[in-house]
Amino acid sequence: MVRSHSSRRMPHDLFSVMAVGVLELRELNSALREAVASIEQALDALLPLPDGAEARLVEAMRYSALGGGKRMRGFLVMEVGQLFGVARTCSARVAASVEMLHAYSLIHDDLPAMDDDDLRRGKPTCHKAFDEATAILAGDALQARAFEILAEEDTHDDPLARCELVMALGQAVGPRGMAGGQMIDMMAADREMSLPEIGRLQALKTGRLIQYSAEAGAILGRAGTHIRHQVAAYGRDLGAAFQIADDLLDAEGTVEETGKAIGKDQGAGKATLVSLLGIERARTQARLLAEQAAAHLDGFDHRADGLRQLAEYVIARRS
């Protein structure tokens, strides 16, 4: 169920009213704020600062993982988990694990050897705030910690569930997932790519971790295979819509809105769905994917309303 109580003030609404009714906007913003608070608390607890020289490494990890981002992936874990009665403390741990993995990918993505970005979430990227070597190690350590958390007993009392979480995350971020997508993305500047090729690139680089985030909530809830596939399909289409919206922001947004450099894809000569379809056709495609994602939830009752509203959020957002 989407929760509606929150006394915390945020700097701004998490997304515009563009495609969502006022009531739904308030409900989703409230649920997102509540999830963000839980995830931030879990991240803080799971990344304690140690004594000794290694503290600098953990400082870099915390710099990149805490205090920024929409936490959409973590919210997905928690919102799907509540469909199956998962304890909030458990889903928050898995949400924090996903956000650590995501933070690691951003640290490495921003490095000079890859996208060479100086700004992320409105502040200097990790290698600018620290140095390149520390940034590489911080990314490595965040990835390792993400898997460690999934294997800990506090995450789930069923060892099989913990193994399934670890295996599913490994599949989502390895050569047939996020890392493979990043490799294809790096090669994209040197050749023309077709629509299907770009779709596959985006499904691997961005979509697989979003799909995992949804599926993880079902794994925590020990959902049956059919239900788990439905939830995964929702995450897959949500991820595709999210990436098109991201490309639209890169083409149309501002640094103030996005908190990062814009126009990077065009400047690097990379083809995107936006560059091939045009802005209006790409926007239409994003909406169709969002509607398709929501349709995968038809078997769920009102408790999935937050997930349905999230499908609107990913294409309405301005950051």
C-alpha positions as CSV (number, residue, x, y, z in Angstrom):
1,M,0.0,0.0,0.0
2,V,1.3,3.5,-0.8
3,R,1.9,5.3,2.5
4,S,0.8,8.9,2.8
5,H,2.3,10.2,6.0
6,S,5.5,12.2,6.1
7,S,6.5,15.3,7.9
8,R,9.9,15.5,6.3
9,R,10.5,18.4,3.9
10,M,12.5,17.8,0.7
11,P,14.2,20.6,-1.3
12,H,11.7,20.1,-4.1
13,D,9.1,17.6,-5.3
14,L,10.7,14.4,-6.7
15,F,9.0,14.9,-10.1
16,S,6.7,17.2,-11.9
17,V,2.9,16.9,-12.2
18,M,3.4,16.4,-15.9
19,A,1.6,13.0,-16.3
20,V,0.3,12.2,-12.8
21,G,-2.7,13.5,-10.9
22,V,-2.2,15.7,-7.9
23,L,-3.4,13.1,-5.4
24,E,-1.2,10.4,-6.9
25,L,1.7,12.8,-6.9
26,R,1.3,13.5,-3.2
27,E,1.0,9.8,-2.4
28,L,4.0,8.7,-4.4
29,N,6.2,11.6,-3.2
30,S,5.3,10.6,0.4
31,A,6.1,6.9,-0.3
32,L,9.4,7.9,-2.0
33,R,10.4,10.2,0.9
34,E,9.7,7.4,3.4
35,A,11.7,4.9,1.4
36,V,14.6,7.4,0.9
37,A,14.8,7.9,4.6
38,S,14.9,4.1,5.3
39,I,17.5,3.6,2.6
40,E,19.7,6.4,3.8
41,Q,19.5,5.1,7.4
42,A,20.4,1.6,6.2
43,L,23.3,2.9,4.0
44,D,24.7,4.9,7.0
45,A,24.5,1.8,9.2
46,L,26.0,-0.6,6.7
47,L,28.9,1.7,5.8
48,P,30.4,2.7,9.2
49,L,33.7,4.6,9.2
50,P,36.5,2.5,10.5
51,D,39.7,3.5,12.3
52,G,42.9,3.4,10.4
53,A,44.2,4.4,7.0
54,E,41.4,2.6,5.2
55,A,38.9,5.2,6.5
56,R,39.7,7.3,3.4
57,L,38.3,4.6,1.2
58,V,35.1,4.3,3.2
59,E,34.8,8.1,3.1
60,A,34.8,7.9,-0.7
61,M,32.3,5.1,-0.6
62,R,30.0,7.1,1.7
63,Y,30.5,10.2,-0.4
64,S,29.2,8.4,-3.5
65,A,26.5,6.3,-1.9
66,L,24.9,8.6,0.7
67,G,23.0,11.8,0.4
68,G,21.9,11.9,-3.2
69,G,20.0,10.3,-6.0
70,K,16.4,9.4,-6.5
71,R,16.7,6.0,-4.9
72,M,14.3,4.6,-7.5
73,R,16.0,1.2,-7.5
74,G,15.9,1.0,-3.8
75,F,12.3,2.1,-3.8
76,L,11.4,-0.7,-6.2
77,V,12.9,-3.3,-3.9
78,M,10.9,-2.0,-0.9
79,E,7.6,-1.3,-2.8
80,V,7.6,-4.8,-4.4
81,G,8.6,-6.3,-1.1
82,Q,5.6,-4.9,0.7
83,L,3.3,-6.7,-1.8
84,F,4.5,-9.9,-0.2
85,G,4.7,-8.8,3.4
86,V,8.5,-8.5,3.6
87,A,9.8,-6.9,6.8
88,R,10.8,-3.3,6.1
89,T,14.2,-3.8,7.8
90,C,15.0,-6.7,5.4
91,S,13.9,-4.9,2.2
92,A,15.8,-1.8,3.3
93,R,19.0,-3.8,3.5
94,V,18.5,-5.1,0.0
95,A,17.6,-1.6,-1.2
96,A,20.8,-0.3,0.3
97,S,22.7,-3.1,-1.4
98,V,21.2,-2.2,-4.8
99,E,22.1,1.5,-4.2
100,M,25.7,0.6,-3.4
101,L,25.9,-1.4,-6.6
102,H,24.4,1.5,-8.5
103,A,26.8,4.0,-6.9
104,Y,29.8,1.8,-7.8
105,S,28.6,1.8,-11.5
106,L,28.3,5.6,-11.5
107,I,31.8,6.1,-9.9
108,H,33.4,4.0,-12.7
109,D,31.2,5.4,-15.4
110,D,32.4,8.9,-14.5
111,L,36.1,8.0,-14.7
112,P,38.3,9.6,-17.4
113,A,38.7,6.2,-19.0
114,M,34.9,6.0,-19.6
115,D,32.6,9.0,-19.7
116,D,35.0,11.5,-18.0
117,D,32.4,13.4,-16.1
118,D,33.2,16.1,-13.4
119,L,29.7,16.4,-12.0
120,R,27.3,13.9,-10.5
121,R,24.1,14.5,-8.5
122,G,25.0,18.2,-8.4
123,K,28.5,17.7,-6.8
124,P,32.0,16.8,-7.9
125,T,32.3,13.2,-9.1
126,C,34.2,10.8,-6.8
127,H,37.5,11.0,-8.7
128,K,37.3,14.8,-8.6
129,A,36.5,14.9,-4.9
130,F,39.2,12.4,-4.0
131,D,41.4,11.0,-6.8
132,E,41.2,8.4,-9.6
133,A,42.8,5.5,-7.7
134,T,40.6,6.1,-4.6
135,A,37.5,6.3,-6.9
136,I,38.3,3.0,-8.5
137,L,38.8,1.3,-5.1
138,A,35.6,2.9,-3.7
139,G,33.7,1.5,-6.6
140,D,35.3,-2.0,-6.2
141,A,34.6,-1.9,-2.4
142,L,30.9,-0.8,-2.9
143,Q,30.3,-3.7,-5.3
144,A,31.9,-6.2,-2.8
145,R,29.9,-4.8,0.1
146,A,26.6,-5.0,-1.9
147,F,27.1,-8.8,-2.4
148,E,28.2,-9.2,1.2
149,I,25.0,-7.6,2.5
150,L,22.9,-10.0,0.5
151,A,24.7,-13.0,2.0
152,E,24.3,-11.9,5.6
153,E,21.7,-13.6,7.8
154,D,20.0,-10.3,8.7
155,T,18.9,-9.9,5.1
156,H,16.8,-13.1,5.1
157,D,16.5,-16.1,7.4
158,D,16.2,-18.5,4.4
159,P,19.7,-19.3,2.9
160,L,18.1,-20.2,-0.4
161,A,16.6,-16.7,-0.7
162,R,20.0,-15.1,0.0
163,C,21.6,-17.3,-2.6
164,E,19.0,-16.3,-5.2
165,L,19.5,-12.7,-4.4
166,V,23.3,-13.0,-4.9
167,M,22.9,-15.0,-8.1
168,A,20.3,-12.7,-9.6
169,L,22.4,-9.6,-8.9
170,G,25.5,-11.2,-10.4
171,Q,23.5,-12.0,-13.6
172,A,22.2,-8.4,-13.7
173,V,25.5,-6.6,-13.4
174,G,28.0,-9.0,-15.1
175,P,28.9,-9.4,-18.8
176,R,25.4,-10.2,-19.8
177,G,24.0,-7.3,-17.8
178,M,25.3,-3.9,-16.7
179,A,29.0,-4.3,-17.4
180,G,28.3,-5.8,-20.8
181,G,26.0,-2.9,-21.6
182,Q,28.7,-0.4,-20.6
183,M,31.2,-2.2,-22.9
184,I,28.8,-1.9,-25.8
185,D,28.2,1.8,-24.9
186,M,31.9,2.5,-25.0
187,M,32.1,1.0,-28.5
188,A,29.0,2.8,-29.7
189,A,30.9,6.1,-30.5
190,D,33.0,4.3,-33.2
191,R,30.1,2.9,-35.3
192,E,26.5,3.4,-36.2
193,M,24.0,1.4,-34.3
194,S,20.5,0.2,-35.2
195,L,17.4,0.6,-33.1
196,P,17.5,-3.0,-31.9
197,E,21.2,-2.7,-31.0
198,I,20.5,0.5,-29.0
199,G,17.6,-1.2,-27.3
200,R,19.8,-4.1,-26.2
201,L,22.5,-1.8,-25.0
202,Q,20.1,0.1,-22.8
203,A,18.4,-3.1,-21.6
204,L,21.8,-4.3,-20.4
205,K,23.4,-1.1,-19.1
206,T,20.4,0.4,-17.3
207,G,17.5,-2.0,-17.5
208,R,18.9,-5.1,-16.0
209,L,19.6,-3.5,-12.6
210,I,16.2,-1.9,-12.5
211,Q,14.7,-5.3,-13.4
212,Y,16.7,-6.9,-10.6
213,S,15.5,-4.3,-8.1
214,A,11.9,-5.2,-8.8
215,E,12.6,-9.0,-8.8
216,A,14.6,-8.7,-5.6
217,G,11.4,-7.7,-3.7
218,A,9.7,-10.8,-5.0
219,I,12.6,-13.0,-4.1
220,L,12.5,-11.6,-0.5
221,G,8.8,-12.4,-0.4
222,R,9.4,-16.0,-1.7
223,A,6.9,-15.3,-4.5
224,G,6.1,-18.1,-7.0
225,T,7.8,-18.4,-10.3
226,H,4.9,-16.9,-12.3
227,I,4.5,-13.9,-10.0
228,R,8.3,-13.4,-10.0
229,H,8.3,-13.3,-13.8
230,Q,5.4,-10.8,-13.8
231,V,7.3,-8.5,-11.5
232,A,10.5,-8.9,-13.5
233,A,8.7,-8.0,-16.7
234,Y,7.4,-4.8,-15.0
235,G,11.0,-3.9,-14.0
236,R,12.2,-4.7,-17.5
237,D,9.8,-2.3,-19.2
238,L,10.1,0.3,-16.5
239,G,13.9,0.3,-17.1
240,A,13.4,0.8,-20.8
241,A,11.1,3.7,-20.3
242,F,13.5,5.2,-17.7
243,Q,16.4,5.1,-20.1
244,I,14.5,6.8,-22.9
245,A,13.5,9.5,-20.4
246,D,17.1,9.8,-19.4
247,D,18.1,10.3,-23.0
248,L,15.4,13.0,-23.4
249,L,16.8,14.8,-20.4
250,D,20.3,14.6,-21.9
251,A,18.8,16.2,-25.1
252,E,16.4,18.8,-23.5
253,G,17.3,19.2,-19.8
254,T,19.6,21.6,-17.9
255,V,22.5,21.0,-15.6
256,E,20.4,22.5,-12.8
257,E,17.7,20.0,-13.3
258,T,19.8,16.9,-13.8
259,G,22.7,17.6,-11.5
260,K,25.1,16.4,-14.2
261,A,26.5,17.4,-17.6
262,I,24.1,17.2,-20.5
263,G,24.5,16.7,-24.2
264,K,27.2,14.1,-23.5
265,D,25.8,11.5,-25.9
266,Q,25.5,13.9,-28.8
267,G,29.0,15.3,-28.1
268,A,30.5,11.8,-28.1
269,G,28.7,10.9,-31.3
270,K,26.7,8.1,-29.6
271,A,23.4,7.1,-31.1
272,T,20.4,6.9,-28.8
273,L,16.7,6.2,-29.3
274,V,16.1,9.9,-29.2
275,S,18.7,10.7,-31.9
276,L,17.2,8.0,-34.2
277,L,13.5,8.4,-33.5
278,G,13.4,12.1,-32.7
279,I,12.1,13.7,-29.5
280,E,8.4,13.3,-30.0
281,R,8.5,9.7,-31.2
282,A,10.9,8.8,-28.4
283,R,8.6,10.4,-25.9
284,T,5.7,8.4,-27.3
285,Q,7.8,5.2,-27.0
286,A,8.6,5.9,-23.4
287,R,4.9,6.4,-22.6
288,L,4.0,3.1,-24.3
289,L,6.7,1.3,-22.3
290,A,5.4,2.9,-19.0
291,E,1.9,1.7,-19.8
292,Q,3.2,-1.7,-20.7
293,A,5.1,-1.9,-17.4
294,A,1.9,-1.0,-15.4
295,A,-0.1,-3.6,-17.4
296,H,2.2,-6.4,-15.9
297,L,0.7,-5.4,-12.5
298,D,-2.9,-6.1,-13.5
299,G,-3.0,-9.2,-11.3
300,F,-2.3,-7.1,-8.2
301,D,-4.7,-5.0,-6.2
302,H,-4.4,-1.5,-4.9
303,R,-1.3,-2.4,-3.0
304,A,0.6,-2.1,-6.3
305,D,-0.6,1.5,-6.9
306,G,2.7,2.9,-5.9
307,L,4.4,0.8,-8.6
308,R,1.9,1.9,-11.2
309,Q,2.5,5.6,-10.2
310,L,6.2,4.9,-10.5
311,A,5.8,4.0,-14.1
312,E,4.4,7.5,-14.6
313,Y,7.2,9.0,-12.6
314,V,10.0,7.7,-14.8
315,I,8.7,9.5,-17.8
316,A,7.5,12.7,-16.1
317,R,10.7,13.4,-14.1
318,R,13.0,16.4,-14.8
319,S,16.0,15.1,-12.9
